[in-house]
């Protein structure tokens, strides 16, 4: 059962990357997409963590409200 839950989580996370238009905006360049995620992780390890989380959370909620992810 854990494997199924993990698979679902990974699929949902991939959906978020697609919803953010990162696939099209990067030309499906996975190194660029990973670089973006690594940069975000570095920001979350910095002193700017809470401010950045607040900003990203607001933007994410607006994006969800604009067009919810299909199940």
N, CA, C and O atoms as CSV, one atom per row, in Angstrom:
chain,resi,resn,atom,element,x,y,z
A,1,UNK,N,N,0.817,-1.195,0.000
A,1,UNK,CA,C,0.000,0.000,0.000
A,1,UNK,C,C,0.867,1.269,0.000
A,1,UNK,O,O,0.511,2.266,-0.629
A,2,UNK,N,N,2.003,1.227,0.706
A,2,UNK,CA,C,2.877,2.400,0.753
A,2,UNK,C,C,3.390,2.770,-0.639
A,2,UNK,O,O,3.499,3.949,-0.976
A,3,UNK,N,N,3.703,1.760,-1.436
A,3,UNK,CA,C,4.208,2.012,-2.785
A,3,UNK,C,C,3.154,2.732,-3.625
A,3,UNK,O,O,3.476,3.641,-4.391
A,4,UNK,N,N,1.915,2.325,-3.479
A,4,UNK,CA,C,0.815,2.949,-4.227
A,4,UNK,C,C,0.644,4.410,-3.803
A,4,UNK,O,O,0.437,5.286,-4.643
A,5,UNK,N,N,0.733,4.663,-2.498
A,5,UNK,CA,C,0.617,6.032,-1.994
A,5,UNK,C,C,1.772,6.896,-2.500
A,5,UNK,O,O,1.573,8.050,-2.879
A,6,UNK,N,N,2.964,6.334,-2.503
A,6,UNK,CA,C,4.147,7.071,-2.987
A,6,UNK,C,C,4.017,7.382,-4.475
A,6,UNK,O,O,4.353,8.478,-4.922
A,7,UNK,N,N,3.526,6.401,-5.238
A,7,UNK,CA,C,3.325,6.607,-6.670
A,7,UNK,C,C,2.316,7.727,-6.905
A,7,UNK,O,O,2.528,8.586,-7.761
A,8,UNK,N,N,1.232,7.719,-6.156
A,8,UNK,CA,C,0.213,8.769,-6.293
A,8,UNK,C,C,0.809,10.143,-5.959
A,8,UNK,O,O,0.551,11.126,-6.654
A,9,UNK,N,N,1.607,10.196,-4.889
A,9,UNK,CA,C,2.241,11.453,-4.502
A,9,UNK,C,C,3.142,11.973,-5.624
A,9,UNK,O,O,3.109,13.161,-5.947
A,10,UNK,N,N,3.935,11.100,-6.210
A,10,UNK,CA,C,4.844,11.524,-7.285
A,10,UNK,C,C,4.073,12.003,-8.507
A,10,UNK,O,O,4.464,12.979,-9.148
A,11,UNK,N,N,2.984,11.323,-8.830
A,11,UNK,CA,C,2.155,11.747,-9.957
A,11,UNK,C,C,1.554,13.130,-9.682
A,11,UNK,O,O,1.539,13.990,-10.563
A,12,UNK,N,N,1.065,13.335,-8.472
A,12,UNK,CA,C,0.498,14.634,-8.114
A,12,UNK,C,C,1.552,15.738,-8.172
A,12,UNK,O,O,1.266,16.838,-8.642
A,13,UNK,N,N,2.758,15.458,-7.702
A,13,UNK,CA,C,3.829,16.453,-7.765
A,13,UNK,C,C,4.200,16.772,-9.205
A,13,UNK,O,O,4.460,17.929,-9.537
A,14,UNK,N,N,4.228,15.766,-10.055
A,14,UNK,CA,C,4.464,16.007,-11.484
A,14,UNK,C,C,3.371,16.879,-12.079
A,14,UNK,O,O,3.633,17.722,-12.936
A,15,UNK,N,N,2.144,16.671,-11.617
A,15,UNK,CA,C,1.029,17.502,-12.069
A,15,UNK,C,C,1.209,18.958,-11.685
A,15,UNK,O,O,0.835,19.854,-12.442
A,16,UNK,N,N,1.779,19.201,-10.517
A,16,UNK,CA,C,2.044,20.581,-10.103
A,16,UNK,C,C,3.086,21.241,-10.999
A,16,UNK,O,O,2.969,22.418,-11.339
A,17,UNK,N,N,4.092,20.485,-11.374
A,17,UNK,CA,C,5.112,21.021,-12.278
A,17,UNK,C,C,4.489,21.365,-13.623
A,17,UNK,O,O,4.798,22.401,-14.213
A,18,UNK,N,N,3.612,20.493,-14.104
A,18,UNK,CA,C,2.923,20.758,-15.371
A,18,UNK,C,C,1.982,21.951,-15.223
A,18,UNK,O,O,1.920,22.800,-16.113
A,19,UNK,N,N,1.247,22.028,-14.108
A,19,UNK,CA,C,0.293,23.120,-13.886
A,19,UNK,C,C,1.003,24.476,-13.857
A,19,UNK,O,O,0.448,25.483,-14.297
A,20,UNK,N,N,2.217,24.492,-13.342
A,20,UNK,CA,C,2.988,25.741,-13.292
A,20,UNK,C,C,3.581,26.103,-14.653
A,20,UNK,O,O,4.296,27.098,-14.773
A,21,UNK,N,N,3.289,25.301,-15.676
A,21,UNK,CA,C,3.789,25.504,-17.044
A,21,UNK,C,C,5.303,25.360,-17.152
A,21,UNK,O,O,5.902,25.839,-18.115
A,22,UNK,N,N,5.926,24.707,-16.174
A,22,UNK,CA,C,7.379,24.569,-16.222
A,22,UNK,C,C,7.843,23.657,-17.348
A,22,UNK,O,O,8.936,23.842,-17.883
A,23,UNK,N,N,7.032,22.685,-17.712
A,23,UNK,CA,C,7.415,21.784,-18.801
A,23,UNK,C,C,7.513,22.574,-20.105
A,23,UNK,O,O,8.511,22.485,-20.820
A,24,UNK,N,N,6.476,23.343,-20.405
A,24,UNK,CA,C,6.484,24.121,-21.650
A,24,UNK,C,C,7.476,25.277,-21.595
A,24,UNK,O,O,8.183,25.536,-22.569
A,25,UNK,N,N,7.532,25.968,-20.468
A,25,UNK,CA,C,8.409,27.132,-20.372
A,25,UNK,C,C,9.891,26.773,-20.459
A,25,UNK,O,O,10.710,27.598,-20.865
A,26,UNK,N,N,10.233,25.544,-20.078
A,26,UNK,CA,C,11.634,25.115,-20.132
A,26,UNK,C,C,11.920,24.231,-21.338
A,26,UNK,O,O,13.049,23.770,-21.509
A,27,UNK,N,N,10.921,23.988,-22.171
A,27,UNK,CA,C,11.113,23.077,-23.301
A,27,UNK,C,C,11.347,21.655,-22.821
A,27,UNK,O,O,12.066,20.887,-23.460
A,28,UNK,N,N,10.738,21.307,-21.695
A,28,UNK,CA,C,10.872,19.981,-21.083
A,28,UNK,C,C,12.330,19.652,-20.761
A,28,UNK,O,O,12.750,18.497,-20.826
A,29,UNK,N,N,13.092,20.690,-20.415
A,29,UNK,CA,C,14.493,20.516,-20.033
A,29,UNK,C,C,14.535,20.167,-18.547
A,29,UNK,O,O,14.415,21.040,-17.688
A,30,UNK,N,N,14.702,18.905,-18.265
A,30,UNK,CA,C,14.615,18.431,-16.891
A,30,UNK,C,C,15.744,18.939,-16.010
A,30,UNK,O,O,15.578,19.057,-14.796
A,31,UNK,N,N,16.886,19.239,-16.604
A,31,UNK,CA,C,17.980,19.822,-15.822
A,31,UNK,C,C,17.579,21.211,-15.331
A,31,UNK,O,O,17.880,21.581,-14.196
A,32,UNK,N,N,16.907,21.973,-16.174
A,32,UNK,CA,C,16.450,23.310,-15.773
A,32,UNK,C,C,15.390,23.193,-14.679
A,32,UNK,O,O,15.434,23.923,-13.688
A,33,UNK,N,N,14.441,22.277,-14.857
A,33,UNK,CA,C,13.396,22.100,-13.859
A,33,UNK,C,C,14.009,21.684,-12.522
A,33,UNK,O,O,13.632,22.216,-11.479
A,34,UNK,N,N,14.936,20.752,-12.544
A,34,UNK,CA,C,15.610,20.351,-11.305
A,34,UNK,C,C,16.381,21.519,-10.716
A,34,UNK,O,O,16.382,21.708,-9.500
A,35,UNK,N,N,17.034,22.301,-11.554
A,35,UNK,CA,C,17.749,23.487,-11.071
A,35,UNK,C,C,16.829,24.463,-10.369
A,35,UNK,O,O,17.195,25.036,-9.343
A,36,UNK,N,N,15.636,24.656,-10.911
A,36,UNK,CA,C,14.647,25.522,-10.265
A,36,UNK,C,C,14.273,24.984,-8.883
A,36,UNK,O,O,14.173,25.740,-7.916
A,37,UNK,N,N,14.071,23.693,-8.808
A,37,UNK,CA,C,13.689,23.072,-7.540
A,37,UNK,C,C,14.832,23.116,-6.525
A,37,UNK,O,O,14.600,23.328,-5.335
A,38,UNK,N,N,16.050,22.918,-6.990
A,38,UNK,CA,C,17.221,23.007,-6.111
A,38,UNK,C,C,17.363,24.437,-5.588
A,38,UNK,O,O,17.680,24.652,-4.418
A,39,UNK,N,N,17.127,25.398,-6.456
A,39,UNK,CA,C,17.189,26.804,-6.038
A,39,UNK,C,C,16.125,27.111,-4.993
A,39,UNK,O,O,16.392,27.820,-4.023
A,40,UNK,N,N,14.930,26.584,-5.185
A,40,UNK,CA,C,13.856,26.767,-4.210
A,40,UNK,C,C,14.246,26.136,-2.867
A,40,UNK,O,O,14.019,26.727,-1.812
A,41,UNK,N,N,14.828,24.945,-2.913
A,41,UNK,CA,C,15.257,24.275,-1.687
A,41,UNK,C,C,16.320,25.101,-0.964
A,41,UNK,O,O,16.304,25.197,0.263
A,42,UNK,N,N,17.236,25.691,-1.717
A,42,UNK,CA,C,18.273,26.542,-1.106
A,42,UNK,C,C,17.634,27.745,-0.422
A,42,UNK,O,O,18.058,28.147,0.662
A,43,UNK,N,N,16.619,28.314,-1.051
A,43,UNK,CA,C,15.909,29.444,-0.451
A,43,UNK,C,C,15.241,29.026,0.853
A,43,UNK,O,O,15.220,29.786,1.821
A,44,UNK,N,N,14.697,27.816,0.871
A,44,UNK,CA,C,14.024,27.325,2.074
A,44,UNK,C,C,15.008,27.034,3.204
A,44,UNK,O,O,14.609,26.937,4.364
A,45,UNK,N,N,16.274,26.897,2.875
A,45,UNK,CA,C,17.303,26.698,3.902
A,45,UNK,C,C,17.891,28.028,4.385
A,45,UNK,O,O,18.735,28.046,5.282
A,46,UNK,N,N,17.452,29.119,3.801
A,46,UNK,CA,C,18.020,30.425,4.121
A,46,UNK,C,C,17.166,31.161,5.142
A,46,UNK,O,O,16.119,30.680,5.576
A,47,UNK,N,N,17.647,32.345,5.513
A,47,UNK,CA,C,16.907,33.188,6.451
A,47,UNK,C,C,15.614,33.716,5.846
A,47,UNK,O,O,14.728,34.162,6.576
A,48,UNK,N,N,15.496,33.673,4.544
A,48,UNK,CA,C,14.299,34.175,3.853
A,48,UNK,C,C,13.180,33.143,3.814
A,48,UNK,O,O,12.150,33.369,3.179
A,49,UNK,N,N,13.370,32.021,4.482
A,49,UNK,CA,C,12.424,30.903,4.413
A,49,UNK,C,C,10.965,31.307,4.638
A,49,UNK,O,O,10.119,31.075,3.775
A,50,UNK,N,N,10.671,31.901,5.773
A,50,UNK,CA,C,9.271,32.189,6.118
A,50,UNK,C,C,8.641,33.191,5.152
A,50,UNK,O,O,7.492,33.024,4.744
A,51,UNK,N,N,9.377,34.209,4.794
A,51,UNK,CA,C,8.865,35.207,3.851
A,51,UNK,C,C,8.578,34.567,2.500
A,51,UNK,O,O,7.546,34.832,1.883
A,52,UNK,N,N,9.499,33.722,2.047
A,52,UNK,CA,C,9.336,33.074,0.752
A,52,UNK,C,C,8.187,32.068,0.771
A,52,UNK,O,O,7.419,31.981,-0.187
A,53,UNK,N,N,8.070,31.312,1.859
A,53,UNK,CA,C,6.949,30.373,1.976
A,53,UNK,C,C,5.614,31.102,1.900
A,53,UNK,O,O,4.682,30.638,1.243
A,54,UNK,N,N,5.526,32.235,2.568
A,54,UNK,CA,C,4.293,33.023,2.539
A,54,UNK,C,C,3.979,33.478,1.121
A,54,UNK,O,O,2.837,33.373,0.672
A,55,UNK,N,N,4.972,33.975,0.423
A,55,UNK,CA,C,4.787,34.434,-0.951
A,55,UNK,C,C,4.376,33.283,-1.860
A,55,UNK,O,O,3.411,33.405,-2.614
A,56,UNK,N,N,5.094,32.171,-1.797
A,56,UNK,CA,C,4.782,31.025,-2.652
A,56,UNK,C,C,3.416,30.429,-2.325
A,56,UNK,O,O,2.695,29.995,-3.224
A,57,UNK,N,N,3.062,30.408,-1.050
A,57,UNK,CA,C,1.755,29.871,-0.646
A,57,UNK,C,C,0.639,30.721,-1.236
A,57,UNK,O,O,-0.338,30.176,-1.750
A,58,UNK,N,N,0.760,32.038,-1.174
A,58,UNK,CA,C,-0.258,32.934,-1.763
A,58,UNK,C,C,-0.383,32.707,-3.264
A,58,UNK,O,O,-1.488,32.596,-3.794
A,59,UNK,N,N,0.750,32.640,-3.939
A,59,UNK,CA,C,0.719,32.423,-5.397
A,59,UNK,C,C,0.120,31.069,-5.738
A,59,UNK,O,O,-0.653,30.945,-6.688
A,60,UNK,N,N,0.479,30.058,-4.959
A,60,UNK,CA,C,-0.052,28.720,-5.195
A,60,UNK,C,C,-1.550,28.659,-4.991
A,60,UNK,O,O,-2.258,28.041,-5.785
A,61,UNK,N,N,-2.039,29.285,-3.948
A,61,UNK,CA,C,-3.487,29.291,-3.707
A,61,UNK,C,C,-4.227,30.004,-4.815
A,61,UNK,O,O,-5.300,29.564,-5.229
A,62,UNK,N,N,-3.664,31.112,-5.307
A,62,UNK,CA,C,-4.300,31.810,-6.431
A,62,UNK,C,C,-4.328,30.920,-7.670
A,62,UNK,O,O,-5.316,30.899,-8.404
A,63,UNK,N,N,-3.251,30.192,-7.899
A,63,UNK,CA,C,-3.202,29.295,-9.062
A,63,UNK,C,C,-4.223,28.164,-8.919
A,63,UNK,O,O,-4.887,27.811,-9.893
A,64,UNK,N,N,-4.358,27.599,-7.733
A,64,UNK,CA,C,-5.366,26.557,-7.506
A,64,UNK,C,C,-6.771,27.114,-7.723
A,64,UNK,O,O,-7.618,26.460,-8.331
A,65,UNK,N,N,-7.011,28.320,-7.223
A,65,UNK,CA,C,-8.333,28.936,-7.363
A,65,UNK,C,C,-8.658,29.240,-8.817
A,65,UNK,O,O,-9.812,29.152,-9.236
A,66,UNK,N,N,-7.635,29.599,-9.583
A,66,UNK,CA,C,-7.834,29.941,-10.996
A,66,UNK,C,C,-8.230,28.717,-11.816
A,66,UNK,O,O,-9.093,28.804,-12.689
A,67,UNK,N,N,-7.610,27.593,-11.541
A,67,UNK,CA,C,-7.898,26.372,-12.305
A,67,UNK,C,C,-7.469,25.166,-11.474
A,67,UNK,O,O,-6.309,24.758,-11.526
A,68,UNK,N,N,-8.390,24.598,-10.713
A,68,UNK,CA,C,-8.025,23.439,-9.894
A,68,UNK,C,C,-7.453,22.294,-10.717
A,68,UNK,O,O,-7.824,22.098,-11.874
A,69,UNK,N,N,-6.547,21.541,-10.104
A,69,UNK,CA,C,-5.964,20.384,-10.756
A,69,UNK,C,C,-7.038,19.307,-10.900
A,69,UNK,O,O,-7.790,19.037,-9.964
A,70,UNK,N,N,-7.098,18.703,-12.073
A,70,UNK,CA,C,-8.069,17.637,-12.310
A,70,UNK,C,C,-7.618,16.374,-11.607
A,70,UNK,O,O,-6.429,16.062,-11.554
A,71,UNK,N,N,-8.590,15.651,-11.067
A,71,UNK,CA,C,-8.273,14.403,-10.366
A,71,UNK,C,C,-8.225,13.229,-11.304
A,71,UNK,O,O,-7.971,12.104,-10.874
